Amino acid sequence: MKMVHGGDIYTAREQLNKPIIDFSANINPLGIQQSVKDAICGCLEECENYPDPLNRKLRAAISAFEHVPAEYILCGNGSADLIFRVVYAIKPRKALLLAPTFAEYECALRNTDTQIVYHKLREENDFCLTEEILGELTPDLDILFICNPNNPTGRAADSMLMKKITEACATQGIRLVVDECFMDFITDWERFSIKSALSGYPNLLILKAFTKTFAIPGIRLGYALCADKGFLELISAAGQPWSVSVIAEHAGIAALSDPTHIVKTAETVSAERAYLSAELKKFNLSVYDSLTNYLMFSVDQPIDLKGKLFAKGILIRSCANYRGLDERYYRIAVKAHADNEILVQAMREILEGNA
């Protein structure tokens, strides 16, 4: 079975007899907060009971964190769970996706035989979303997915453009799903988030997750924000009950308890991203400016960079299976400085012909 995402350390462990550093998954380099570890250990006895099906305490914590009403919030088993639920809830006839972008939207839409059309992001525009997309928002569309910041490019559309897109979608009767799972890694996220428009646009749904920001991908916890309570009920009914475990709920509440964590995370990522970008450019690679905790770059020479780094115990993400990209493009996570130095040295050995 061929994996479509990064983070498959299990296959790597089967094949390599050495330590592994995973740059293929974009996880917070600060790691899991101690408060989250304590909460997980402290709630084990509660696992004798079913989880709260309404996630009341977790939604209250998210409400305080996001500054939105608790009734706007629906929790799920990661953002991927919610993506599939959204699609199953409305079974769209026609959808618009960016290219390249996160693969999960297309995977979900294929399951409902939705006709998919694509808005190609141009390399000459540094893969930025522009107002060109406004001309493609027509009444025959049922849903539009936008990943902002986008995966794998790390580029983000500002809130002014996102507001125009939201307004156009409302006018044309299009459900707009904005994936902001990487928004918290941006130091000045207010310039890019569309969250402030939630109350005025019931057609807008925002996806967020604890996976990347709080470094708990193994827990599986995400949430949707939407002012359309009827739509949230449809999404909830489109999936299994109790999709958020007792452990996930306690972990999420604990993760949100430290208001300084997001600030420290964004500052750390900004500094380390600048270091990695500068070092990669020394190898004459095309490095695309990113606002979040990963970088996309391309190589001109025909070289299996992923394979050569894998032999050194380093996993990176090939972007060859992203629509609109090919084997020249790669994505790496921004990790702790010591790990970033190891990656740079390994790439130096490979690209300068010493390995």
DRENNUVEX-694305 format. One record per residue: residue in one letter; z, y, x of N, C-alpha, C in turn. Coordinates in steps of 0.1 Angstrom, whole numbers, padded with zeros to 4 digits, always signed. Layout:
<marmis>
aZYXZYXZYX/...
</marmis>
This chain:
<marmis>
m+0000-0012+0009+0000+0000+0000+0000+0012+0009/k-0010+0021+0007-0011+0033+0015-0003+0044+0009/m+0006+0050+0017+0014+0061+0012+0006+0074+0012/v+0008+0083+0001+0001+0095+0000+0010+0107+0005/h+0022+0104+0008+0031+0115+0013+0036+0112+0027/g+0043+0122+0033+0050+0119+0045+0064+0113+0042/g+0071+0111+0053+0085+0107+0051+0087+0092+0051/d+0076+0084+0054+0077+0069+0054+0083+0064+0067/i+0096+0067+0069+0102+0062+0082+0104+0047+0082/y+0103+0041+0071+0106+0027+0070+0095+0018+0076/t+0083+0022+0073+0072+0015+0080+0072+0018+0095/a+0076+0030+0099+0076+0034+0113+0087+0025+0120/r+0098+0023+0113+0109+0015+0119+0104+0000+0121/e+0096-0005+0112+0091-0018+0114+0082-0020+0126/q+0075-0009+0129+0064-0009+0139+0069-0005+0153/l+0079+0004+0153+0083+0010+0166+0098+0005+0169/n+0100+0002+0181+0113-0002+0186+0119+0010+0194/k+0120+0022+0188+0125+0033+0195+0130+0044+0184/p+0138+0053+0188+0142+0064+0178+0130+0071+0173/i+0131+0076+0160+0120+0082+0153+0125+0097+0150/i+0116+0106+0152+0118+0120+0147+0107+0123+0137/d+0111+0126+0125+0102+0127+0114+0098+0141+0111/f+0086+0145+0115+0081+0159+0112+0071+0158+0100/s+0070+0146+0094+0061+0145+0083+0067+0149+0069/a+0080+0150+0069+0087+0154+0056+0094+0168+0059/n+0093+0177+0050+0098+0191+0052+0112+0192+0046/i+0121+0188+0054+0135+0188+0050+0143+0198+0058/n+0153+0204+0051+0161+0215+0057+0167+0210+0070/p+0164+0218+0081+0168+0214+0095+0183+0214+0096/l+0190+0221+0087+0205+0222+0088+0212+0209+0083/g+0204+0200+0076+0209+0188+0072+0217+0189+0059/i+0224+0178+0056+0233+0177+0044+0246+0185+0046/q+0249+0193+0036+0262+0200+0037+0274+0190+0037/q+0284+0194+0044+0296+0185+0043+0302+0184+0029/s+0301+0195+0022+0307+0195+0008+0299+0185-0001/v+0286+0183+0002+0278+0174-0006+0282+0159-0002/k+0284+0157+0011+0289+0143+0015+0302+0140+0009/d+0311+0150+0009+0324+0148+0003+0323+0145-0012/a+0314+0152-0019+0313+0151-0034+0307+0137-0037/i+0298+0132-0029+0292+0119-0031+0303+0108-0030/c+0311+0109-0019+0321+0099-0017+0332+0100-0028/g+0335+0112-0032+0346+0114-0042+0343+0110-0056/c+0330+0108-0059+0327+0105-0073+0323+0091-0076/l+0326+0082-0066+0321+0068-0067+0328+0061-0079/e+0341+0064-0082+0347+0057-0093+0341+0061-0106/e+0335+0073-0107+0329+0078-0119+0316+0071-0122/c+0311+0063-0112+0299+0056-0115+0301+0044-0124/e+0313+0042-0128+0316+0031-0138+0311+0036-0152/n+0309+0049-0153+0304+0055-0166+0290+0059-0165/y+0283+0060-0177+0270+0065-0177+0270+0080-0173/p+0259+0085-0168+0259+0100-0165+0259+0108-0178/d+0263+0120-0177+0261+0130-0188+0247+0131-0191/p+0242+0127-0203+0227+0128-0206+0223+0143-0207/l+0232+0152-0208+0228+0166-0209+0231+0174-0196/n+0236+0167-0187+0239+0173-0173+0246+0187-0175/r+0256+0188-0183+0262+0201-0186+0268+0208-0174/k+0276+0201-0166+0281+0208-0155+0271+0212-0144/l+0261+0203-0142+0251+0206-0133+0242+0218-0138/r+0239+0218-0150+0231+0229-0156+0238+0242-0155/a+0251+0242-0157+0259+0254-0155+0259+0259-0141/a+0260+0250-0131+0259+0254-0117+0245+0260-0114/i+0234+0253-0119+0221+0258-0116+0219+0272-0123/s+0224+0273-0135+0223+0286-0142+0229+0298-0134/a+0241+0295-0128+0248+0306-0120+0239+0308-0107/f+0234+0298-0102+0226+0299-0089+0213+0306-0092/e+0206+0303-0102+0193+0309-0105+0193+0321-0114/h+0205+0324-0120+0206+0336-0128+0197+0335-0141/v+0197+0323-0147+0189+0321-0159+0198+0314-0169/p+0196+0315-0182+0204+0308-0191+0204+0293-0190/a+0215+0286-0192+0216+0272-0191+0206+0264-0200/e+0203+0271-0212+0194+0264-0221+0179+0264-0216/y+0176+0272-0205+0163+0272-0199+0161+0260-0189/i+0171+0252-0187+0172+0243-0176+0171+0228-0181/l+0162+0221-0175+0161+0206-0177+0161+0199-0163/c+0170+0190-0161+0172+0183-0149+0164+0170-0149/g+0160+0165-0137+0153+0153-0136+0155+0146-0123/n+0149+0134-0121+0150+0126-0110+0140+0131-0099/g+0142+0143-0094+0133+0149-0085+0122+0157-0092/s+0116+0166-0085+0105+0174-0092+0093+0165-0095/a+0091+0154-0088+0080+0145-0091+0082+0139-0105/d+0094+0135-0108+0097+0130-0121+0093+0140-0132/l+0096+0153-0130+0094+0163-0140+0079+0166-0141/i+0072+0165-0130+0057+0167-0130+0051+0157-0139/f+0054+0144-0137+0049+0134-0146+0053+0136-0161/r+0066+0140-0163+0070+0142-0176+0062+0153-0183/v+0060+0164-0176+0052+0175-0182+0039+0170-0186/v+0032+0162-0178+0018+0157-0181+0019+0148-0193/y+0029+0139-0193+0030+0129-0204+0033+0136-0217/a+0041+0147-0216+0045+0154-0228+0033+0160-0236/i+0024+0166-0228+0013+0173-0235-0001+0166-0234/k-0002+0156-0225-0015+0148-0224-0027+0158-0224/p-0027+0167-0214-0038+0177-0214-0052+0171-0213/r-0061+0178-0220-0075+0173-0219-0082+0178-0206/k-0078+0191-0202-0084+0197-0190-0074+0204-0182/a-0074+0203-0169-0065+0209-0161-0072+0216-0149/l-0065+0226-0144-0070+0233-0132-0060+0231-0121/l-0065+0227-0109-0056+0225-0097-0062+0233-0086/l-0053+0237-0076-0058+0243-0064-0062+0232-0055/a-0071+0235-0045-0075+0226-0035-0076+0233-0021/p-0067+0229-0012-0057+0218-0012-0044+0222-0019/t-0037+0212-0023-0024+0214-0029-0016+0201-0029/f-0004+0201-0034+0004+0189-0035-0003+0178-0043/a-0003+0166-0039-0010+0155-0045-0005+0150-0058/e+0008+0153-0061+0015+0146-0072+0009+0151-0086/y+0004+0164-0086-0001+0169-0099-0013+0161-0103/e-0022+0158-0093-0034+0151-0096-0031+0136-0100/c-0021+0130-0093-0017+0117-0096-0012+0116-0110/a-0004+0125-0115+0001+0125-0128-0011+0127-0138/l-0020+0136-0136-0031+0139-0145-0040+0127-0146/r-0042+0120-0135-0051+0108-0135-0046+0098-0145/n-0033+0097-0146-0027+0087-0155-0029+0090-0170/t-0033+0102-0173-0036+0106-0187-0051+0109-0189/d-0059+0105-0180-0074+0107-0181-0078+0121-0183/t-0070+0130-0177-0073+0144-0179-0085+0148-0170/q-0094+0156-0176-0105+0162-0168-0099+0172-0159/i-0101+0171-0146-0096+0180-0136-0107+0188-0129/v-0105+0201-0129-0114+0210-0122-0105+0217-0111/y-0112+0222-0100-0105+0226-0088-0109+0241-0085/h-0099+0248-0081-0101+0261-0075-0099+0260-0060/k-0110+0261-0052-0110+0259-0038-0104+0271-0031/l-0094+0268-0023-0088+0279-0014-0096+0279-0001/r-0101+0291+0003-0110+0292+0013-0103+0294+0027/e-0108+0288+0037-0103+0289+0050-0105+0303+0056/e-0116+0310+0052-0118+0323+0057-0108+0333+0051/n-0101+0329+0040-0090+0337+0034-0076+0331+0038/d-0076+0323+0049-0064+0317+0054-0057+0308+0043/f-0066+0303+0034-0061+0294+0023-0052+0301+0014/c-0053+0314+0012-0045+0322+0003-0051+0322-0011/l-0042+0321-0021-0047+0323-0035-0050+0338-0037/t-0061+0340-0043-0066+0354-0046-0068+0356-0061/e-0072+0368-0065-0075+0371-0079-0088+0364-0083/e-0095+0357-0075-0107+0350-0079-0103+0340-0090/i-0091+0334-0089-0087+0324-0099-0087+0329-0113/l-0085+0342-0115-0084+0348-0128-0097+0345-0136/g-0108+0345-0130-0121+0343-0137-0122+0328-0141/e-0114+0319-0137-0115+0305-0140-0105+0301-0151/l-0097+0311-0156-0087+0308-0166-0093+0310-0180/t-0099+0299-0185-0106+0299-0197-0099+0291-0208/p-0102+0294-0221-0094+0288-0232-0095+0273-0233/d-0105+0267-0226-0107+0252-0226-0097+0245-0217/l-0089+0253-0209-0079+0247-0200-0066+0245-0208/d-0060+0234-0206-0047+0232-0212-0035+0234-0202/i-0037+0232-0189-0026+0234-0180-0032+0238-0166/l-0024+0246-0159-0027+0250-0145-0014+0247-0137/f-0016+0240-0126-0005+0238-0117-0007+0247-0104/i+0003+0255-0101+0003+0263-0088+0015+0260-0080/c+0013+0255-0068+0024+0253-0059+0026+0266-0050/n+0037+0272-0052+0039+0285-0045+0054+0286-0039/p+0055+0286-0026+0045+0284-0016+0037+0271-0017/n+0025+0272-0012+0016+0260-0014+0019+0250-0003/n+0017+0237-0007+0018+0226+0002+0004+0220+0003/p-0002+0220+0015+0004+0220+0028+0003+0233+0036/t-0002+0243+0030-0006+0255+0038+0006+0264+0042/g+0016+0264+0033+0027+0273+0036+0025+0287+0031/r+0013+0290+0025+0010+0303+0021+0016+0305+0007/a+0019+0318+0004+0025+0321-0009+0018+0333-0016/a+0015+0332-0029+0010+0343-0036+0021+0352-0040/d+0019+0365-0039+0030+0375-0043+0032+0375-0058/s+0043+0381-0062+0047+0381-0076+0038+0389-0084/m+0031+0399-0079+0022+0407-0086+0010+0399-0091/l+0004+0391-0081-0007+0382-0085-0002+0371-0095/m+0010+0365-0092+0015+0355-0101+0017+0361-0115/k+0021+0373-0116+0023+0379-0129+0010+0380-0137/k-0001+0384-0129-0014+0385-0135-0019+0371-0140/i-0016+0361-0132-0020+0347-0136-0012+0343-0148/t+0001+0346-0148+0009+0342-0160+0004+0349-0172/e+0001+0361-0172-0004+0369-0183-0017+0363-0188/a-0026+0360-0179-0039+0355-0182-0038+0341-0189/c-0029+0333-0184-0026+0320-0190-0021+0321-0204/a-0012+0331-0206-0006+0333-0219-0017+0337-0229/t-0025+0346-0225-0036+0351-0233-0046+0340-0237/q-0048+0330-0228-0058+0320-0230-0052+0307-0236/g-0039+0307-0237-0032+0295-0243-0031+0284-0233/i-0029+0287-0220-0028+0277-0210-0013+0276-0205/r-0009+0264-0204+0005+0261-0199+0004+0262-0184/l+0013+0271-0179+0013+0274-0164+0026+0267-0158/v+0024+0258-0149+0035+0252-0141+0034+0257-0127/v+0045+0264-0123+0046+0269-0110+0057+0261-0102/d+0052+0255-0091+0061+0247-0083+0067+0256-0072/e+0080+0259-0073+0086+0268-0064+0097+0260-0055/c+0094+0248-0053+0103+0239-0045+0106+0244-0031/f+0097+0252-0025+0099+0257-0012+0102+0272-0012/m+0105+0278-0023+0107+0292-0024+0119+0296-0016/d+0130+0288-0017+0143+0292-0011+0142+0293+0004/f+0132+0288+0011+0131+0289+0025+0125+0303+0029/i+0121+0311+0020+0115+0324+0023+0127+0334+0023/t+0128+0342+0034+0139+0352+0035+0138+0362+0024/d+0126+0367+0020+0124+0377+0010+0117+0371-0002/w+0123+0360-0007+0116+0353-0018+0113+0361-0031/e+0121+0372-0033+0119+0380-0045+0104+0385-0046/r+0098+0387-0034+0084+0392-0034+0074+0382-0039/f+0078+0369-0040+0069+0359-0044+0072+0351-0056/s+0085+0350-0060+0089+0342-0071+0084+0348-0084/i+0081+0340-0094+0077+0345-0107+0089+0343-0117/k+0101+0339-0112+0112+0336-0120+0116+0347-0130/s+0114+0359-0126+0118+0371-0135+0110+0372-0147/a+0099+0365-0148+0090+0365-0160+0093+0354-0170/l+0103+0346-0167+0105+0334-0176+0108+0338-0190/s+0116+0348-0192+0120+0351-0206+0109+0357-0214/g+0099+0363-0208+0088+0370-0215+0076+0361-0217/y+0076+0349-0210+0064+0340-0211+0068+0326-0213/p+0069+0322-0226+0073+0308-0229+0063+0298-0224/n+0051+0302-0220+0041+0293-0215+0043+0289-0200/l+0053+0296-0194+0056+0294-0180+0067+0284-0178/l+0065+0275-0169+0075+0265-0165+0076+0265-0149/i+0088+0266-0144+0090+0266-0129+0097+0254-0125/l+0092+0247-0115+0098+0235-0109+0106+0239-0097/k+0118+0233-0095+0126+0235-0083+0132+0221-0080/a+0137+0219-0068+0143+0206-0064+0153+0208-0053/f+0163+0199-0053+0173+0199-0042+0168+0192-0030/t+0157+0185-0031+0152+0176-0020+0151+0183-0007/k+0143+0194-0006+0140+0200+0006+0150+0210+0010/t+0154+0219+0001+0164+0229+0004+0177+0224+0008/f+0182+0214+0002+0195+0208+0005+0195+0195+0012/a+0183+0191+0017+0182+0179+0026+0187+0167+0020/i+0185+0164+0007+0189+0152+0000+0178+0145-0007/p+0167+0142+0000+0155+0136-0007+0159+0122-0012/g+0169+0115-0006+0173+0102-0010+0181+0102-0023/i+0186+0114-0027+0194+0115-0039+0185+0116-0051/r+0174+0122-0050+0164+0125-0061+0170+0134-0072/l+0168+0147-0071+0173+0156-0080+0164+0169-0081/g+0159+0172-0092+0151+0184-0094+0154+0190-0108/y+0148+0202-0111+0150+0208-0124+0138+0217-0127/a+0136+0219-0140+0126+0227-0146+0133+0239-0152/l+0126+0251-0151+0131+0263-0158+0120+0268-0168/c+0124+0269-0180+0114+0273-0190+0121+0279-0202/a+0116+0290-0208+0122+0297-0220+0118+0290-0233/d+0108+0281-0232+0104+0273-0244+0112+0261-0246/k+0123+0262-0254+0132+0251-0255+0126+0239-0262/g+0116+0241-0271+0109+0230-0277+0101+0222-0267/f+0095+0229-0257+0087+0222-0247+0097+0214-0238/l+0108+0220-0235+0118+0212-0226+0122+0200-0233/e+0124+0200-0247+0127+0188-0254+0116+0178-0253/l+0104+0182-0254+0092+0173-0253+0092+0166-0239/i+0095+0174-0229+0095+0169-0215+0106+0159-0214/s+0118+0162-0219+0129+0153-0218+0126+0140-0225/a+0119+0140-0236+0116+0128-0244+0105+0120-0237/a+0098+0126-0228+0086+0119-0221+0091+0110-0210/g+0104+0110-0207+0109+0101-0196+0121+0093-0200/q+0126+0086-0191+0137+0077-0194+0150+0085-0196/p+0160+0080-0204+0173+0087-0204+0181+0085-0191/w+0191+0093-0189+0200+0092-0178+0192+0092-0164/s+0182+0101-0164+0174+0101-0151+0181+0108-0140/v+0192+0115-0143+0201+0121-0132+0213+0113-0131/s+0216+0106-0120+0227+0098-0118+0240+0106-0116/v+0251+0099-0118+0264+0106-0115+0265+0111-0101/i+0260+0104-0092+0260+0108-0078+0252+0120-0076/a+0240+0120-0082+0231+0132-0080+0237+0144-0087/e+0243+0143-0098+0249+0155-0105+0260+0161-0096/h+0269+0153-0091+0280+0158-0082+0274+0164-0069/a+0264+0157-0064+0258+0163-0051+0251+0176-0054/g+0245+0178-0065+0238+0190-0069+0248+0202-0071/i+0259+0199-0078+0270+0209-0080+0276+0213-0067/a+0278+0204-0058+0284+0207-0045+0274+0215-0036/a+0262+0211-0037+0252+0218-0029+0251+0233-0032/l+0253+0236-0045+0252+0250-0049+0264+0258-0047/s+0275+0252-0043+0288+0258-0042+0289+0268-0030/d+0280+0267-0020+0281+0276-0009+0270+0286-0009/p+0272+0299-0013+0262+0309-0015+0255+0313-0001/t+0262+0310+0010+0256+0314+0023+0246+0304+0028/h+0246+0292+0022+0237+0281+0028+0223+0285+0027/i+0218+0290+0016+0204+0294+0015+0200+0305+0025/v+0209+0315+0027+0207+0325+0037+0205+0320+0051/k+0215+0311+0055+0215+0305+0068+0202+0297+0070/t+0199+0289+0059+0187+0281+0060+0174+0289+0063/a+0172+0300+0055+0160+0308+0056+0159+0315+0070/e+0171+0319+0075+0171+0326+0088+0168+0315+0099/t+0173+0304+0098+0171+0293+0108+0156+0289+0108/v+0151+0287+0096+0137+0283+0095+0127+0294+0100/s+0130+0306+0097+0122+0317+0101+0121+0317+0117/a+0132+0316+0123+0133+0316+0138+0125+0304+0144/e+0128+0293+0139+0122+0281+0145+0107+0280+0141/r+0103+0285+0130+0089+0285+0126+0081+0294+0136/a+0087+0305+0139+0081+0314+0149+0079+0308+0162/y+0090+0301+0167+0089+0293+0180+0078+0283+0179/l+0077+0275+0169+0067+0264+0168+0053+0270+0168/s+0051+0280+0160+0038+0287+0159+0033+0292+0172/a+0042+0299+0179+0038+0305+0192+0035+0294+0202/e+0042+0283+0202+0040+0272+0211+0027+0265+0208/l+0024+0262+0196+0012+0255+0192+0000+0264+0195/k+0001+0277+0194-0011+0285+0197-0014+0285+0212/k-0004+0281+0220-0007+0280+0234-0017+0269+0237/f-0018+0259+0228-0027+0248+0230-0041+0251+0224/n-0043+0263+0220-0056+0267+0214-0058+0260+0201/l-0048+0258+0193-0049+0252+0180-0050+0263+0170/s-0056+0261+0159-0057+0271+0148-0044+0269+0139/v-0035+0278+0140-0022+0277+0133-0022+0287+0122/y-0020+0282+0110-0020+0290+0098-0006+0296+0095/d-0006+0309+0092+0007+0315+0090+0014+0309+0077/s+0026+0305+0079+0033+0299+0068+0046+0308+0066/l+0050+0307+0053+0062+0314+0049+0074+0305+0047/t+0072+0292+0049+0083+0283+0046+0086+0273+0057/n+0091+0261+0054+0096+0253+0065+0086+0242+0070/y+0074+0246+0070+0064+0237+0076+0052+0246+0081/l+0044+0240+0090+0032+0247+0095+0020+0238+0094/m+0009+0243+0090-0004+0236+0090-0012+0241+0102/f-0018+0232+0109-0027+0236+0120-0039+0227+0120/s-0050+0231+0128-0061+0222+0129-0065+0221+0144/v-0071+0210+0147-0076+0208+0161-0091+0207+0161/d-0097+0212+0171-0112+0212+0173-0117+0199+0179/q-0109+0194+0189-0113+0182+0196-0111+0169+0188/p-0119+0159+0189-0117+0147+0181-0106+0139+0188/i-0094+0139+0182-0083+0132+0188-0074+0127+0177/d-0069+0115+0178-0059+0110+0168-0045+0115+0172/l-0043+0127+0169-0030+0133+0172-0018+0126+0165/k-0020+0122+0153-0010+0115+0145-0007+0102+0152/g-0017+0094+0156-0015+0081+0162-0008+0082+0175/k-0012+0092+0183-0007+0094+0197+0008+0098+0196/l+0011+0107+0187+0025+0111+0185+0034+0099+0179/f+0028+0092+0171+0035+0080+0165+0039+0071+0176/a+0030+0069+0186+0034+0060+0197+0046+0065+0205/k+0048+0078+0204+0060+0084+0211+0072+0085+0202/g+0071+0080+0190+0082+0080+0180+0083+0092+0172/i+0072+0100+0171+0072+0112+0163+0062+0111+0151/l+0067+0113+0139+0058+0113+0128+0054+0127+0124/i+0041+0129+0122+0036+0141+0116+0027+0138+0104/r+0023+0148+0096+0015+0145+0084+0001+0149+0087/s-0008+0139+0086-0022+0141+0085-0026+0147+0072/c-0034+0157+0072-0038+0164+0059-0052+0159+0054/a-0057+0148+0060-0070+0143+0057-0071+0138+0042/n-0060+0135+0036-0061+0131+0022-0058+0142+0012/y-0057+0154+0017-0056+0166+0008-0070+0170+0004/r-0073+0172-0008-0086+0176-0013-0089+0190-0007/g-0101+0191+0000-0105+0203+0006-0102+0204+0021/l-0095+0194+0026-0092+0193+0041-0097+0180+0046/d-0096+0178+0060-0101+0166+0066-0092+0162+0078/e-0097+0153+0086-0089+0148+0097-0085+0158+0108/r-0091+0169+0107-0088+0180+0118-0075+0186+0115/y-0070+0185+0103-0058+0193+0098-0045+0184+0098/y-0034+0191+0103-0021+0184+0103-0011+0193+0098/r+0000+0188+0093+0012+0196+0089+0024+0190+0096/i+0033+0199+0101+0045+0196+0107+0057+0203+0101/a+0068+0197+0100+0080+0203+0095+0086+0212+0105/v+0093+0222+0101+0102+0230+0110+0115+0224+0111/k+0119+0219+0122+0131+0211+0124+0141+0219+0133/a+0152+0213+0137+0162+0219+0146+0155+0221+0159/h+0160+0231+0167+0153+0235+0179+0151+0224+0189/a+0161+0215+0191+0160+0204+0200+0148+0195+0197/d+0147+0192+0184+0136+0184+0179+0123+0191+0181/n+0122+0204+0178+0110+0211+0179+0105+0211+0194/e+0115+0212+0203+0111+0212+0217+0105+0198+0221/i+0111+0188+0216+0105+0174+0219+0091+0173+0214/l+0088+0178+0202+0075+0178+0196+0065+0186+0205/v+0069+0198+0209+0061+0206+0217+0057+0199+0230/q+0067+0193+0237+0065+0186+0249+0056+0174+0248/a+0057+0167+0237+0049+0155+0234+0034+0160+0232/m+0033+0171+0224+0019+0176+0222+0013+0181+0235/r+0021+0187+0243+0016+0192+0256+0010+0180+0264/e+0018+0170+0265+0013+0158+0272+0000+0152+0267/i-0001+0152+0253-0013+0147+0247-0025+0156+0249/l-0023+0169+0245-0034+0178+0245-0038+0183+0259/e-0030+0182+0268-0033+0186+0282-0037+0174+0290/g-0038+0162+0284-0044+0150+0290-0035+0142+0299/n-0022+0144+0297-0012+0136+0305-0006+0124+0298/a-0011+0122+0286-0006+0110+0279-0017+0105+0269/
</marmis>
